[in-house]
Amino acid sequence: MKVLIIGGTKFMGPYVIEELNQKGHSVAVFNRGQTEVSMPEDIIRFKGDINDITHHKDELRGFRPDIVLDMIPFTEKHAETVRGIFEGTADRLVAISSADVYRSFGRLLGTEPGEPVPAPSKEDSPLREKLYPYRENVSEEHFYYHYDKIPVEKVYMKSEKLKGTVLRLPMVYGPGDRQHRLYQYIKRMADKRPYILLDEVHSRWKTCRGYVENVAHAIAAAIENPKAAGKIYNVAENNFSEREWVSRIAEAVGWQGSVVEVEEGQLPLGINARQSIDLSSDKIRNELGYKERISFGEGLQKTIEWELNNSPAEQAAENFNYDKEDEIIREFEKRI
């Protein structure tokens, strides 16, 4: 099979490329070529900016891909352009989407008022009613002004000439995670803090997560299996509560401190933690036979080691205001 990947050299992409290559598929990558990443020698490289992809359409079509994997479909305009290039050339397009399409995410952000909706979300759960959820906070020139995966999904799923497959991904963690999603807990444990504070509501909150190598394996499964044509799949692993996540990390690190739940409002959250955003991944497991390649424990250990060796310089000091945390715990202890 010939697979053309748009993007693909950052967090998840190299794992997808490696798996497809090991299975004997012919893989080509189109991106700017600005990210240094080790790839097998037989990977074909097309260099160009995604915003100018129409200038490269002849050479990309010339590769005659069976499957196009779009790792970076952030806007409706982008999706329309890519679909136009490959309709009539490729058999199928696999698009990377996000759990942020669900109405639960709108409730979480507060962009869609209302009572919390049931979770975990399934592929047929209600989507957000309000598009472009970040527009209120950014200028028209900002990337997030035009960002929304819901219109992207519609573009890719409605073509009769180019069958679409959409994967709604969770929060992906692991080595190379530029958002350092687990770092806030790992650092506190490494700093030997005697306790970690959790908002009492946030403690019970559930989100969707997935280890990077396993998410890449799910992407490869959707590429390889023709049953995925015309389908939408959630990808996620264990739907732990936030407190359960902290406990799992503590066990892996060997941290002996305590998790203390404090009164709602004592800690800055910026989200409506009464709305969980966990996902059901039953569909991709039942239809495509997907299962994790890397155990939870192994993936978590790899993540911890990477985070400890790659501390993010941009993490603001106020995110680790231990004096303030000590003050909160003193007040908490006075009331018990």
C-alpha positions as YAML, in Angstrom:
chain: A
units: angstrom
residues:
- id: 1
  name: MET
  ca: [0.00, 0.00, 0.00]
- id: 2
  name: LYS
  ca: [1.18, 3.54, -0.77]
- id: 3
  name: VAL
  ca: [0.55, 6.05, 2.01]
- id: 4
  name: LEU
  ca: [1.09, 9.81, 1.78]
- id: 5
  name: ILE
  ca: [1.33, 11.59, 5.12]
- id: 6
  name: ILE
  ca: [0.66, 15.32, 5.37]
- id: 7
  name: GLY
  ca: [2.68, 16.54, 8.35]
- id: 8
  name: GLY
  ca: [3.99, 13.61, 10.32]
- id: 9
  name: THR
  ca: [7.39, 14.58, 11.68]
- id: 10
  name: LYS
  ca: [6.45, 15.78, 15.14]
- id: 11
  name: PHE
  ca: [4.94, 14.01, 18.14]
- id: 12
  name: MET
  ca: [2.87, 11.09, 16.79]
- id: 13
  name: GLY
  ca: [3.93, 11.03, 13.16]
- id: 14
  name: PRO
  ca: [7.32, 9.28, 13.46]
- id: 15
  name: TYR
  ca: [5.68, 6.34, 15.25]
- id: 16
  name: VAL
  ca: [3.06, 6.04, 12.50]
- id: 17
  name: ILE
  ca: [5.76, 6.21, 9.82]
- id: 18
  name: GLU
  ca: [7.88, 3.58, 11.57]
- id: 19
  name: GLU
  ca: [5.00, 1.12, 11.92]
- id: 20
  name: LEU
  ca: [3.82, 1.50, 8.33]
- id: 21
  name: ASN
  ca: [7.38, 1.17, 7.05]
- id: 22
  name: GLN
  ca: [8.05, -1.95, 9.12]
- id: 23
  name: LYS
  ca: [4.91, -3.53, 7.68]
- id: 24
  name: GLY
  ca: [6.20, -3.02, 4.16]
- id: 25
  name: HIS
  ca: [4.08, -0.08, 3.03]
- id: 26
  name: SER
  ca: [5.52, 2.59, 0.74]
- id: 27
  name: VAL
  ca: [5.41, 5.84, 2.70]
- id: 28
  name: ALA
  ca: [5.84, 9.43, 1.54]
- id: 29
  name: VAL
  ca: [5.77, 12.53, 3.73]
- id: 30
  name: PHE
  ca: [4.82, 16.10, 2.78]
- id: 31
  name: ASN
  ca: [5.91, 18.85, 5.17]
- id: 32
  name: ARG
  ca: [8.24, 21.81, 5.53]
- id: 33
  name: GLY
  ca: [11.18, 19.64, 6.52]
- id: 34
  name: GLN
  ca: [12.04, 21.92, 9.44]
- id: 35
  name: THR
  ca: [11.78, 19.31, 12.18]
- id: 36
  name: GLU
  ca: [14.80, 17.09, 12.63]
- id: 37
  name: VAL
  ca: [13.59, 13.53, 12.98]
- id: 38
  name: SER
  ca: [15.16, 10.19, 12.19]
- id: 39
  name: MET
  ca: [13.25, 8.27, 9.52]
- id: 40
  name: PRO
  ca: [13.97, 5.13, 7.50]
- id: 41
  name: GLU
  ca: [16.02, 5.83, 4.38]
- id: 42
  name: ASP
  ca: [13.33, 4.61, 1.99]
- id: 43
  name: ILE
  ca: [10.76, 7.20, 3.13]
- id: 44
  name: ILE
  ca: [10.00, 9.59, 0.26]
- id: 45
  name: ARG
  ca: [10.17, 13.28, 1.20]
- id: 46
  name: PHE
  ca: [8.14, 16.04, -0.44]
- id: 47
  name: LYS
  ca: [9.15, 19.40, 0.96]
- id: 48
  name: GLY
  ca: [6.70, 22.28, 1.03]
- id: 49
  name: ASP
  ca: [4.47, 24.47, 3.18]
- id: 50
  name: ILE
  ca: [0.97, 23.16, 3.80]
- id: 51
  name: ASN
  ca: [-0.40, 26.61, 2.97]
- id: 52
  name: ASP
  ca: [1.05, 26.20, -0.53]
- id: 53
  name: ILE
  ca: [0.15, 22.55, -1.05]
- id: 54
  name: THR
  ca: [-1.65, 23.31, -4.33]
- id: 55
  name: HIS
  ca: [1.74, 24.28, -5.79]
- id: 56
  name: HIS
  ca: [2.85, 20.69, -5.15]
- id: 57
  name: LYS
  ca: [-0.28, 18.88, -6.29]
- id: 58
  name: ASP
  ca: [1.26, 17.38, -9.43]
- id: 59
  name: GLU
  ca: [4.16, 15.71, -7.63]
- id: 60
  name: LEU
  ca: [1.89, 14.56, -4.79]
- id: 61
  name: ARG
  ca: [-0.61, 13.08, -7.21]
- id: 62
  name: GLY
  ca: [2.31, 11.54, -9.07]
- id: 63
  name: PHE
  ca: [3.08, 9.43, -6.00]
- id: 64
  name: ARG
  ca: [-0.39, 7.89, -6.57]
- id: 65
  name: PRO
  ca: [-1.18, 7.20, -2.92]
- id: 66
  name: ASP
  ca: [-3.77, 4.62, -1.95]
- id: 67
  name: ILE
  ca: [-4.29, 6.36, 1.38]
- id: 68
  name: VAL
  ca: [-3.68, 9.98, 2.39]
- id: 69
  name: LEU
  ca: [-3.15, 10.58, 6.10]
- id: 70
  name: ASP
  ca: [-3.77, 14.19, 7.08]
- id: 71
  name: MET
  ca: [-2.12, 14.75, 10.46]
- id: 72
  name: ILE
  ca: [-2.73, 18.51, 10.50]
- id: 73
  name: PRO
  ca: [-6.28, 19.28, 9.27]
- id: 74
  name: PHE
  ca: [-6.96, 22.32, 11.42]
- id: 75
  name: THR
  ca: [-9.27, 24.38, 9.20]
- id: 76
  name: GLU
  ca: [-12.16, 23.87, 6.81]
- id: 77
  name: LYS
  ca: [-10.28, 25.64, 4.02]
- id: 78
  name: HIS
  ca: [-7.32, 23.29, 4.42]
- id: 79
  name: ALA
  ca: [-9.58, 20.23, 4.26]
- id: 80
  name: GLU
  ca: [-11.32, 21.48, 1.12]
- id: 81
  name: THR
  ca: [-7.97, 22.07, -0.57]
- id: 82
  name: VAL
  ca: [-6.57, 18.64, 0.31]
- id: 83
  name: ARG
  ca: [-9.77, 16.88, -0.69]
- id: 84
  name: GLY
  ca: [-9.73, 18.67, -4.04]
- id: 85
  name: ILE
  ca: [-6.18, 17.55, -4.74]
- id: 86
  name: PHE
  ca: [-6.70, 13.87, -4.01]
- id: 87
  name: GLU
  ca: [-10.25, 13.19, -5.19]
- id: 88
  name: GLY
  ca: [-9.93, 10.78, -8.07]
- id: 89
  name: THR
  ca: [-6.33, 9.92, -7.15]
- id: 90
  name: ALA
  ca: [-6.38, 8.30, -3.71]
- id: 91
  name: ASP
  ca: [-8.88, 5.71, -2.49]
- id: 92
  name: ARG
  ca: [-9.27, 7.02, 1.02]
- id: 93
  name: LEU
  ca: [-8.27, 9.85, 3.34]
- id: 94
  name: VAL
  ca: [-7.67, 9.37, 7.07]
- id: 95
  name: ALA
  ca: [-8.01, 12.60, 9.04]
- id: 96
  name: ILE
  ca: [-6.83, 13.30, 12.58]
- id: 97
  name: SER
  ca: [-9.55, 14.99, 14.59]
- id: 98
  name: SER
  ca: [-10.03, 15.59, 18.30]
- id: 99
  name: ALA
  ca: [-12.28, 14.96, 21.26]
- id: 100
  name: ASP
  ca: [-12.87, 18.71, 21.30]
- id: 101
  name: VAL
  ca: [-15.65, 18.27, 18.72]
- id: 102
  name: TYR
  ca: [-18.05, 16.95, 21.36]
- id: 103
  name: ARG
  ca: [-20.58, 19.08, 23.18]
- id: 104
  name: SER
  ca: [-18.96, 18.00, 26.43]
- id: 105
  name: PHE
  ca: [-15.93, 20.08, 25.45]
- id: 106
  name: GLY
  ca: [-18.09, 23.17, 24.97]
- id: 107
  name: ARG
  ca: [-19.52, 22.63, 28.44]
- id: 108
  name: LEU
  ca: [-16.01, 22.17, 29.81]
- id: 109
  name: LEU
  ca: [-14.81, 25.47, 28.35]
- id: 110
  name: GLY
  ca: [-18.01, 27.29, 29.23]
- id: 111
  name: THR
  ca: [-18.60, 28.35, 25.62]
- id: 112
  name: GLU
  ca: [-21.90, 26.44, 25.60]
- id: 113
  name: PRO
  ca: [-23.92, 27.03, 28.78]
- id: 114
  name: GLY
  ca: [-26.00, 24.19, 30.15]
- id: 115
  name: GLU
  ca: [-25.95, 21.20, 32.43]
- id: 116
  name: PRO
  ca: [-23.13, 18.67, 32.02]
- id: 117
  name: VAL
  ca: [-23.79, 16.15, 29.26]
- id: 118
  name: PRO
  ca: [-23.30, 12.41, 29.79]
- id: 119
  name: ALA
  ca: [-19.80, 10.99, 29.40]
- id: 120
  name: PRO
  ca: [-17.95, 9.05, 28.11]
- id: 121
  name: SER
  ca: [-18.75, 10.41, 24.67]
- id: 122
  name: LYS
  ca: [-19.42, 7.93, 21.88]
- id: 123
  name: GLU
  ca: [-19.02, 8.62, 18.17]
- id: 124
  name: ASP
  ca: [-22.72, 9.50, 17.90]
- id: 125
  name: SER
  ca: [-22.78, 11.75, 20.97]
- id: 126
  name: PRO
  ca: [-23.85, 15.39, 20.42]
- id: 127
  name: LEU
  ca: [-21.23, 17.71, 18.96]
- id: 128
  name: ARG
  ca: [-20.57, 21.30, 19.96]
- id: 129
  name: GLU
  ca: [-23.25, 23.69, 18.75]
- id: 130
  name: LYS
  ca: [-20.92, 26.68, 18.77]
- id: 131
  name: LEU
  ca: [-18.17, 26.56, 16.16]
- id: 132
  name: TYR
  ca: [-14.73, 28.16, 16.50]
- id: 133
  name: PRO
  ca: [-14.68, 28.09, 20.32]
- id: 134
  name: TYR
  ca: [-11.47, 30.14, 20.65]
- id: 135
  name: ARG
  ca: [-12.44, 33.14, 18.53]
- id: 136
  name: GLU
  ca: [-13.50, 35.27, 21.47]
- id: 137
  name: ASN
  ca: [-9.95, 35.26, 22.83]
- id: 138
  name: VAL
  ca: [-7.81, 35.73, 19.70]
- id: 139
  name: SER
  ca: [-7.47, 38.10, 16.76]
- id: 140
  name: GLU
  ca: [-8.50, 37.18, 13.22]
- id: 141
  name: GLU
  ca: [-4.83, 36.68, 12.29]
- id: 142
  name: HIS
  ca: [-4.31, 34.09, 15.02]
- id: 143
  name: PHE
  ca: [-4.15, 30.40, 14.15]
- id: 144
  name: TYR
  ca: [-6.98, 29.51, 16.53]
- id: 145
  name: TYR
  ca: [-9.38, 31.99, 14.96]
- id: 146
  name: HIS
  ca: [-10.05, 29.58, 12.09]
- id: 147
  name: TYR
  ca: [-9.42, 26.35, 14.01]
- id: 148
  name: ASP
  ca: [-12.29, 23.88, 14.31]
- id: 149
  name: LYS
  ca: [-12.32, 20.17, 13.62]
- id: 150
  name: ILE
  ca: [-16.10, 19.92, 13.14]
- id: 151
  name: PRO
  ca: [-16.11, 21.59, 9.69]
- id: 152
  name: VAL
  ca: [-12.98, 19.60, 8.81]
- id: 153
  name: GLU
  ca: [-14.74, 16.34, 9.56]
- id: 154
  name: LYS
  ca: [-17.75, 17.32, 7.45]
- id: 155
  name: VAL
  ca: [-15.54, 18.12, 4.45]
- id: 156
  name: TYR
  ca: [-13.70, 14.81, 4.60]
- id: 157
  name: MET
  ca: [-16.73, 12.63, 5.33]
- id: 158
  name: LYS
  ca: [-19.04, 13.94, 2.60]
- id: 159
  name: SER
  ca: [-16.90, 13.17, -0.45]
- id: 160
  name: GLU
  ca: [-18.09, 10.26, -2.60]
- id: 161
  name: LYS
  ca: [-14.88, 10.18, -4.65]
- id: 162
  name: LEU
  ca: [-12.53, 10.09, -1.67]
- id: 163
  name: LYS
  ca: [-13.79, 7.97, 1.21]
- id: 164
  name: GLY
  ca: [-13.02, 9.48, 4.58]
- id: 165
  name: THR
  ca: [-12.02, 8.05, 7.95]
- id: 166
  name: VAL
  ca: [-11.91, 10.31, 11.00]
- id: 167
  name: LEU
  ca: [-10.04, 9.55, 14.22]
- id: 168
  name: ARG
  ca: [-11.01, 11.63, 17.25]
- id: 169
  name: LEU
  ca: [-7.93, 11.62, 19.44]
- id: 170
  name: PRO
  ca: [-7.60, 12.18, 23.19]
- id: 171
  name: MET
  ca: [-4.99, 14.15, 25.09]
- id: 172
  name: VAL
  ca: [-1.87, 12.34, 23.91]
- id: 173
  name: TYR
  ca: [1.03, 11.96, 26.34]
- id: 174
  name: GLY
  ca: [4.46, 10.42, 26.06]
- id: 175
  name: PRO
  ca: [8.04, 11.28, 25.07]
- id: 176
  name: GLY
  ca: [8.00, 14.38, 22.89]
- id: 177
  name: ASP
  ca: [4.76, 15.84, 24.27]
- id: 178
  name: ARG
  ca: [5.26, 19.56, 23.71]
- id: 179
  name: GLN
  ca: [2.34, 20.35, 26.02]
- id: 180
  name: HIS
  ca: [3.91, 18.35, 28.87]
- id: 181
  name: ARG
  ca: [0.48, 17.18, 30.02]
- id: 182
  name: LEU
  ca: [1.66, 15.15, 33.01]
- id: 183
  name: TYR
  ca: [4.53, 17.42, 34.03]
- id: 184
  name: GLN
  ca: [2.63, 19.35, 36.70]
- id: 185
  name: TYR
  ca: [2.38, 16.22, 38.83]
- id: 186
  name: ILE
  ca: [5.71, 14.65, 37.93]
- id: 187
  name: LYS
  ca: [7.63, 17.81, 38.89]
- id: 188
  name: ARG
  ca: [5.93, 18.12, 42.27]
- id: 189
  name: MET
  ca: [6.77, 14.52, 43.03]
- id: 190
  name: ALA
  ca: [10.36, 14.96, 41.85]
- id: 191
  name: ASP
  ca: [10.59, 18.04, 44.08]
- id: 192
  name: LYS
  ca: [9.50, 15.80, 46.98]
- id: 193
  name: ARG
  ca: [6.46, 17.86, 47.82]
- id: 194
  name: PRO
  ca: [4.72, 16.26, 50.83]
- id: 195
  name: TYR
  ca: [1.30, 16.66, 49.22]
- id: 196
  name: ILE
  ca: [-0.41, 17.47, 45.96]
- id: 197
  name: LEU
  ca: [-3.53, 19.58, 46.09]
- id: 198
  name: LEU
  ca: [-6.57, 18.80, 43.97]
- id: 199
  name: ASP
  ca: [-9.80, 20.71, 43.75]
- id: 200
  name: GLU
  ca: [-12.49, 18.45, 45.21]
- id: 201
  name: VAL
  ca: [-14.52, 18.56, 41.97]
- id: 202
  name: HIS
  ca: [-11.48, 18.30, 39.69]
- id: 203
  name: SER
  ca: [-10.38, 15.25, 41.66]
- id: 204
  name: ARG
  ca: [-13.35, 13.31, 40.26]
- id: 205
  name: TRP
  ca: [-13.10, 14.80, 36.75]
- id: 206
  name: LYS
  ca: [-12.33, 12.43, 33.89]
- id: 207
  name: THR
  ca: [-10.60, 13.27, 30.65]
- id: 208
  name: CYS
  ca: [-9.49, 11.13, 27.72]
- id: 209
  name: ARG
  ca: [-5.83, 10.24, 27.36]
- id: 210
  name: GLY
  ca: [-3.71, 8.00, 25.19]
- id: 211
  name: TYR
  ca: [-0.03, 7.06, 25.13]
- id: 212
  name: VAL
  ca: [1.63, 8.27, 21.94]
- id: 213
  name: GLU
  ca: [2.82, 4.90, 20.59]
- id: 214
  name: ASN
  ca: [-0.61, 3.39, 21.13]
- id: 215
  name: VAL
  ca: [-2.38, 6.29, 19.45]
- id: 216
  name: ALA
  ca: [-0.01, 5.93, 16.50]
- id: 217
  name: HIS
  ca: [-0.90, 2.24, 16.35]
- id: 218
  name: ALA
  ca: [-4.60, 3.16, 16.18]
- id: 219
  name: ILE
  ca: [-3.86, 5.50, 13.27]
- id: 220
  name: ALA
  ca: [-1.99, 2.73, 11.46]
- id: 221
  name: ALA
  ca: [-4.90, 0.34, 12.07]
- id: 222
  name: ALA
  ca: [-7.34, 2.80, 10.47]
- id: 223
  name: ILE
  ca: [-5.02, 3.17, 7.48]
- id: 224
  name: GLU
  ca: [-4.59, -0.55, 6.93]
- id: 225
  name: ASN
  ca: [-8.15, -1.75, 7.48]
- id: 226
  name: PRO
  ca: [-10.58, -1.06, 4.61]
- id: 227
  name: LYS
  ca: [-13.47, -1.48, 7.06]
- id: 228
  name: ALA
  ca: [-12.60, 1.99, 8.35]
- id: 229
  name: ALA
  ca: [-13.84, 3.67, 5.15]
- id: 230
  name: GLY
  ca: [-16.65, 6.11, 5.88]
- id: 231
  name: LYS
  ca: [-16.27, 5.66, 9.65]
- id: 232
  name: ILE
  ca: [-15.50, 7.86, 12.64]
- id: 233
  name: TYR
  ca: [-13.62, 6.40, 15.60]
- id: 234
  name: ASN
  ca: [-12.69, 7.59, 19.08]
- id: 235
  name: VAL
  ca: [-9.22, 6.66, 20.31]
- id: 236
  name: ALA
  ca: [-8.61, 6.54, 24.07]
- id: 237
  name: GLU
  ca: [-7.33, 4.34, 26.85]
- id: 238
  name: ASN
  ca: [-8.22, 4.12, 30.55]
- id: 239
  name: ASN
  ca: [-10.67, 6.81, 31.61]
- id: 240
  name: PHE
  ca: [-9.18, 7.47, 35.05]
- id: 241
  name: SER
  ca: [-10.34, 10.28, 37.30]
- id: 242
  name: GLU
  ca: [-7.76, 12.99, 37.92]
- id: 243
  name: ARG
  ca: [-7.10, 11.60, 41.39]
- id: 244
  name: GLU
  ca: [-6.57, 8.12, 39.93]
- id: 245
  name: TRP
  ca: [-4.07, 9.58, 37.45]
- id: 246
  name: VAL
  ca: [-2.10, 11.22, 40.24]
- id: 247
  name: SER
  ca: [-2.09, 7.94, 42.19]
- id: 248
  name: ARG
  ca: [-0.82, 6.00, 39.16]
- id: 249
  name: ILE
  ca: [1.96, 8.51, 38.55]
- id: 250
  name: ALA
  ca: [2.87, 8.46, 42.25]
- id: 251
  name: GLU
  ca: [3.16, 4.68, 42.18]
- id: 252
  name: ALA
  ca: [5.42, 4.80, 39.11]
- id: 253
  name: VAL
  ca: [7.62, 7.56, 40.57]
- id: 254
  name: GLY
  ca: [7.72, 6.07, 44.05]
- id: 255
  name: TRP
  ca: [6.30, 9.23, 45.60]
- id: 256
  name: GLN
  ca: [5.13, 8.73, 49.20]
- id: 257
  name: GLY
  ca: [3.23, 11.99, 49.65]
- id: 258
  name: SER
  ca: [-0.48, 12.59, 50.07]
- id: 259
  name: VAL
  ca: [-3.18, 13.81, 47.71]
- id: 260
  name: VAL
  ca: [-5.29, 16.43, 49.46]
- id: 261
  name: GLU
  ca: [-8.67, 17.49, 48.12]
- id: 262
  name: VAL
  ca: [-9.43, 21.11, 48.89]
- id: 263
  name: GLU
  ca: [-12.64, 23.07, 48.68]
- id: 264
  name: GLU
  ca: [-13.88, 24.01, 45.22]
- id: 265
  name: GLY
  ca: [-12.54, 27.40, 44.14]
- id: 266
  name: GLN
  ca: [-9.30, 27.28, 46.14]
- id: 267
  name: LEU
  ca: [-7.23, 26.35, 43.08]
- id: 268
  name: PRO
  ca: [-7.31, 27.99, 39.63]
- id: 269
  name: LEU
  ca: [-8.74, 25.60, 37.05]
- id: 270
  name: GLY
  ca: [-10.09, 27.60, 34.12]
- id: 271
  name: ILE
  ca: [-12.52, 24.80, 33.24]
- id: 272
  name: ASN
  ca: [-15.88, 23.50, 34.38]
- id: 273
  name: ALA
  ca: [-14.63, 20.36, 36.09]
- id: 274
  name: ARG
  ca: [-18.18, 19.11, 36.61]
- id: 275
  name: GLN
  ca: [-18.09, 18.21, 32.91]
- id: 276
  name: SER
  ca: [-15.95, 15.17, 32.18]
- id: 277
  name: ILE
  ca: [-14.67, 14.67, 28.63]
- id: 278
  name: ASP
  ca: [-13.70, 11.00, 28.63]
- id: 279
  name: LEU
  ca: [-14.31, 8.88, 25.53]
- id: 280
  name: SER
  ca: [-15.59, 5.42, 24.71]
- id: 281
  name: SER
  ca: [-13.21, 3.59, 22.38]
- id: 282
  name: ASP
  ca: [-15.33, 0.44, 22.06]
- id: 283
  name: LYS
  ca: [-16.06, 1.02, 18.38]
- id: 284
  name: ILE
  ca: [-12.46, 0.98, 17.10]
- id: 285
  name: ARG
  ca: [-11.67, -2.02, 19.30]
- id: 286
  name: ASN
  ca: [-14.68, -4.02, 18.12]
- id: 287
  name: GLU
  ca: [-14.58, -3.08, 14.42]
- id: 288
  name: LEU
  ca: [-10.85, -2.81, 13.72]
- id: 289
  name: GLY
  ca: [-9.52, -5.06, 16.45]
- id: 290
  name: TYR
  ca: [-7.46, -2.24, 17.95]
- id: 291
  name: LYS
  ca: [-5.69, -2.78, 21.24]
- id: 292
  name: GLU
  ca: [-2.74, -1.06, 22.89]
- id: 293
  name: ARG
  ca: [0.73, -2.29, 21.94]
- id: 294
  name: ILE
  ca: [2.45, -0.69, 24.93]
- id: 295
  name: SER
  ca: [1.19, -1.45, 28.43]
- id: 296
  name: PHE
  ca: [-0.06, 1.40, 30.56]
- id: 297
  name: GLY
  ca: [2.78, 0.96, 33.03]
- id: 298
  name: GLU
  ca: [5.50, 0.95, 30.38]
- id: 299
  name: GLY
  ca: [4.07, 3.99, 28.61]
- id: 300
  name: LEU
  ca: [3.77, 5.92, 31.85]
- id: 301
  name: GLN
  ca: [7.35, 5.06, 32.86]
- id: 302
  name: LYS
  ca: [8.70, 6.22, 29.49]
- id: 303
  name: THR
  ca: [6.75, 9.45, 29.87]
- id: 304
  name: ILE
  ca: [8.03, 10.12, 33.37]
- id: 305
  name: GLU
  ca: [11.65, 9.56, 32.33]
- id: 306
  name: TRP
  ca: [11.28, 11.87, 29.34]
- id: 307
  name: GLU
  ca: [9.56, 14.61, 31.35]
- id: 308
  name: LEU
  ca: [12.26, 14.57, 34.01]
- id: 309
  name: ASN
  ca: [14.96, 14.92, 31.35]
- id: 310
  name: ASN
  ca: [13.12, 17.54, 29.27]
- id: 311
  name: SER
  ca: [11.72, 20.05, 31.72]
- id: 312
  name: PRO
  ca: [9.79, 22.76, 29.85]
- id: 313
  name: ALA
  ca: [11.47, 26.14, 30.20]
- id: 314
  name: GLU
  ca: [8.19, 27.91, 29.42]
- id: 315
  name: GLN
  ca: [6.39, 26.55, 32.48]
- id: 316
  name: ALA
  ca: [5.69, 29.67, 34.50]
- id: 317
  name: ALA
  ca: [6.88, 29.86, 38.09]
- id: 318
  name: GLU
  ca: [3.33, 30.66, 39.23]
- id: 319
  name: ASN
  ca: [2.31, 27.17, 38.15]
- id: 320
  name: PHE
  ca: [4.51, 25.86, 40.94]
- id: 321
  name: ASN
  ca: [3.87, 28.38, 43.69]
- id: 322
  name: TYR
  ca: [4.70, 26.15, 46.61]
- id: 323
  name: ASP
  ca: [4.39, 28.97, 49.15]
- id: 324
  name: LYS
  ca: [0.79, 29.49, 48.08]
- id: 325
  name: GLU
  ca: [0.12, 25.76, 48.23]
- id: 326
  name: ASP
  ca: [1.56, 25.62, 51.76]
- id: 327
  name: GLU
  ca: [-0.72, 28.49, 52.76]
- id: 328
  name: ILE
  ca: [-3.76, 26.67, 51.37]
- id: 329
  name: ILE
  ca: [-2.88, 23.47, 53.21]
- id: 330
  name: ARG
  ca: [-2.43, 25.35, 56.51]
- id: 331
  name: GLU
  ca: [-5.89, 26.87, 56.14]
- id: 332
  name: PHE
  ca: [-7.28, 23.48, 55.18]
- id: 333
  name: GLU
  ca: [-5.79, 21.82, 58.27]
- id: 334
  name: LYS
  ca: [-7.32, 24.48, 60.53]
- id: 335
  name: ARG
  ca: [-10.79, 23.47, 59.37]
- id: 336
  name: ILE
  ca: [-10.44, 19.73, 59.92]
...
